[in-house]
Amino acid sequence: MSERKVLNKYYPPDFDPSKIPRMKLPKNRQYTVRIMAPFNMKCKTCGEYIYKGKKFNARKEDAENEDYLGIRIYRFYIKCTRCLQEISFKTDPQNTDYEIEEGATRNFMALKLAQEQEKREEDAEKEEEATNPMKLLENRTQQSKQEIELMESLKS
């Protein structure tokens, strides 16, 4: 005979779900999750390099009394693959990134530094344009010249 699974359960007429005792779980409970290393890092204890994308079984918890615009911040704990030193990092929703806390140092990130440099240069250019009237006049002259050239090219 084949086994049958029960899809529906019988509930007696006097059943009251509010009488079922509820488990009291701690507020800041830690969960075990499978996570990939979000960035390249180097263990402070043994010098082991941990590359971005390496999979770990991590403990995850809510960072107490920390949030960004109502978004919860989570803290993760992983262990170094060589010396089993605990490494902790947390989410950083403000910068859409992660922030290392202890146990390791984050390796050099050329792309992020290049983006920050580009942003600084753009800000400096905008500031110079706002404070220097000659630069503003040059830009206006350049724009009007381009408009005239565009109109002439459309006529012919």
C-alpha positions as CSV (number, residue, x, y, z in Angstrom):
1,M,0.0,0.0,0.0
2,S,1.2,3.5,-0.7
3,E,1.6,6.1,2.0
4,R,-0.9,9.0,2.0
5,K,-0.2,12.5,3.2
6,V,-2.8,14.3,5.2
7,L,-3.7,17.6,3.5
8,N,-6.5,18.6,5.8
9,K,-6.4,18.3,9.5
10,Y,-9.4,17.8,11.8
11,Y,-10.2,20.7,14.2
12,P,-12.7,19.9,16.9
13,P,-15.6,22.3,17.3
14,D,-14.4,23.5,20.7
15,F,-10.8,24.3,19.3
16,D,-9.5,27.7,20.4
17,P,-6.2,28.7,18.8
18,S,-5.6,31.5,21.3
19,K,-5.2,28.8,24.0
20,I,-2.1,27.4,22.3
21,P,1.0,28.6,24.3
22,R,3.4,30.8,22.3
23,M,7.1,30.5,22.5
24,K,8.9,33.6,23.8
25,L,11.9,34.2,21.5
26,P,14.6,36.6,22.5
27,K,14.4,40.1,20.8
28,N,17.9,40.0,19.3
29,R,18.1,36.4,18.2
30,Q,20.9,35.2,16.0
31,Y,20.2,33.2,12.8
32,T,22.5,31.0,10.8
33,V,22.6,32.1,7.2
34,R,24.6,31.2,4.1
35,I,26.4,34.3,2.8
36,M,29.1,35.2,0.3
37,A,31.9,37.6,1.4
38,P,30.8,41.0,0.1
39,F,34.3,42.3,-0.5
40,N,38.0,41.2,-0.5
41,M,39.5,41.2,3.0
42,K,42.6,40.1,4.9
43,C,42.4,38.4,8.3
44,K,44.2,40.5,11.0
45,T,45.4,37.4,12.9
46,C,46.9,35.1,10.3
47,G,47.0,37.3,7.1
48,E,44.7,35.0,5.1
49,Y,43.1,36.6,2.1
50,I,39.4,36.1,1.8
51,Y,38.1,36.9,-1.6
52,K,34.8,38.4,-2.6
53,G,32.2,35.6,-3.3
54,K,33.7,33.1,-0.9
55,K,30.8,31.3,0.8
56,F,30.4,31.1,4.6
57,N,27.9,29.9,7.1
58,A,27.4,33.2,9.0
59,R,25.5,34.2,12.2
60,K,23.2,37.2,11.5
61,E,21.7,39.5,14.0
62,D,20.0,42.9,14.0
63,A,22.4,45.7,15.0
64,E,20.8,47.1,18.2
65,N,19.6,50.7,18.2
66,E,20.9,51.2,14.6
67,D,18.9,52.0,11.5
68,Y,19.1,54.2,8.5
69,L,15.8,55.9,7.5
70,G,13.9,53.0,9.0
71,I,16.0,50.4,7.3
72,R,17.3,47.8,9.7
73,I,21.1,47.3,9.8
74,Y,22.3,43.7,10.1
75,R,25.6,42.4,11.6
76,F,27.2,39.2,10.2
77,Y,29.8,37.1,11.9
78,I,32.0,34.7,9.8
79,K,35.2,32.8,10.7
80,C,38.5,33.0,8.9
81,T,39.1,29.8,6.8
82,R,42.6,29.3,8.2
83,C,42.7,30.4,11.8
84,L,39.0,30.5,12.7
85,Q,39.3,34.1,14.0
86,E,35.8,35.7,14.1
87,I,35.3,38.5,11.5
88,S,32.3,40.8,11.8
89,F,30.8,43.2,9.3
90,K,27.5,45.0,9.0
91,T,25.3,46.4,6.3
92,D,25.6,50.1,5.3
93,P,22.4,51.1,3.5
94,Q,23.5,54.8,3.4
95,N,26.3,53.9,1.0
96,T,24.7,50.7,-0.4
97,D,27.7,48.7,0.9
98,Y,29.1,46.8,3.9
99,E,31.2,48.1,6.7
100,I,33.9,45.9,8.3
101,E,33.9,46.1,12.1
102,E,36.6,43.8,13.4
103,G,38.8,40.8,12.7
104,A,39.9,41.8,9.2
105,T,40.9,44.7,7.0
106,R,39.2,45.5,3.8
107,N,41.5,45.3,0.7
108,F,42.0,48.2,-1.7
109,M,39.1,49.1,-3.9
110,A,40.2,51.0,-7.0
111,L,36.8,51.3,-8.6
112,K,35.2,53.0,-5.5
113,L,38.2,55.4,-5.1
114,A,37.9,56.3,-8.8
115,Q,34.2,57.1,-8.5
116,E,34.8,59.2,-5.4
117,Q,37.6,61.1,-7.2
118,E,35.3,61.7,-10.2
119,K,32.6,63.0,-7.9
120,R,35.0,65.4,-6.2
121,E,36.2,66.7,-9.6
122,E,32.6,67.3,-10.7
123,D,31.8,69.1,-7.5
124,A,34.9,71.3,-7.8
125,E,34.0,72.2,-11.4
126,K,30.4,73.1,-10.4
127,E,31.7,75.2,-7.5
128,E,34.2,77.0,-9.8
129,E,31.5,77.7,-12.3
130,A,29.2,79.2,-9.6
131,T,32.0,81.4,-8.1
132,N,33.9,82.5,-11.2
133,P,31.8,84.8,-13.5
134,M,34.3,84.5,-16.4
135,K,33.9,80.8,-16.5
136,L,30.1,81.2,-16.5
137,L,30.3,83.6,-19.4
138,E,32.6,81.3,-21.3
139,N,30.2,78.4,-20.9
140,R,27.2,80.6,-22.1
141,T,29.2,81.7,-25.1
142,Q,30.1,78.1,-25.9
143,Q,26.4,77.0,-25.7
144,S,25.2,79.8,-27.9
145,K,27.9,79.0,-30.5
146,Q,26.7,75.4,-30.5
147,E,23.1,76.5,-30.9
148,I,24.0,78.7,-33.9
149,E,26.0,75.9,-35.5
150,L,23.1,73.5,-35.0
151,M,20.6,76.0,-36.6
152,E,22.9,76.5,-39.6
153,S,23.3,72.7,-40.1
154,L,19.5,72.3,-40.1
155,K,19.1,75.1,-42.7
156,S,21.4,73.5,-45.2
